[in-house]
Amino acid sequence: MAHRERHRSERIGWLRAAVLGANDGIVSTASLVVGVAAANAARHDVLIAGVAGLVAGALSMAAGEYVSVSSQADTERADLDRERHELATQPQAEEDELAGIYVQRGLEPDLARTVARQLTAKGALAAHARDELGLTEELAARPLQAALASAASFAVGAGVPVFTILLAPAGAIVGVVAMVSVFCLITLGTVAAWIGGAPIVLGAARVTVWGVLAMLATATVGKLFGATVG
């Protein structure tokens, strides 16, 4: 039975989009809610702001991620088309190029030539995509997957402060939303670091710090705006 190893790098496409979406959902929506609530707005108004932020943010994340990853996919496709053309018109030069790559990686010239010929016979385009361009099936750009992951994870993240509005005491929305959001950011950073194989403390800290700063900034704006209007 063949041994199949699964590497953490295979998760990078959906993991990046999911973590970015959930983090942005929590931070942006919680910051919006905290800012509006700090301006002495009624619970109903704070809830409307939170829901509007969730919907707009999820759609914005999906659109932005789709456009960004589509551009990456277009670039990958163009590089592969160029390689396909060169393999059809200059097969010997492409074999020499592949052999040269293997020599640079430490193989003896004769062995490098043998490897290049065997891989070319098995799948020339795949060999050049992997060893010349650094493109693999596992790491290929997938725009729709990234867009859906971003939108869904944003909505889940943004749902945290929105539902917290409904449960928090009327006079403590700012504090409760902030505390719940910080807890969720710490959890998100920890889980993402664990899945990606990164240091857990560092992963949790870098997600949480920016969220705290954003909420402090919007709370300050809300306080100043509320005081001015009042």
C-alpha angles and dihedrals in degrees: 000000000000117000112236119195121197115208129202091236089069088068096052096097100056094027094058093047094044096047092044092049096047093044092049091045093055097039100043097041095042090048091049092048093046092049094049093043091048088058088065094253120164119261090250092055092046090051092050090051091050095049092046089051091050095051096042093044095049092051092044092050092049093049094045094047093046093051093045097047091041088058089052091048091050090053092049091048092050091051091050092049089052092050091048090053093047092049089053096047104029108027096155094049090050091051089050090050092051092048090050090054091055092047089054088052092056109271122133112255095248093048091045089054092049092049092047092052094047094047091045090053091049096045120333097186093048091050093051093043091054103037103029103031100025092233121144134171092244093055098037117131113260109186099184094046091049093047094050093045091050095047094045095045092046090053091049092048094045090049090068098069092034094057091040089061089062094051102038121095112259094249096043105050093117096052097040094047090048094049095045091046093050090050090051092048091053090049092047093050092048095049093044091050091048093050092046095044095242127137106285098216092050092046092051094044098051092050094046102044095061091046092053092048091050093051092047090051095050092042088055091049091048093050092049093046093046092049092049094049093042 
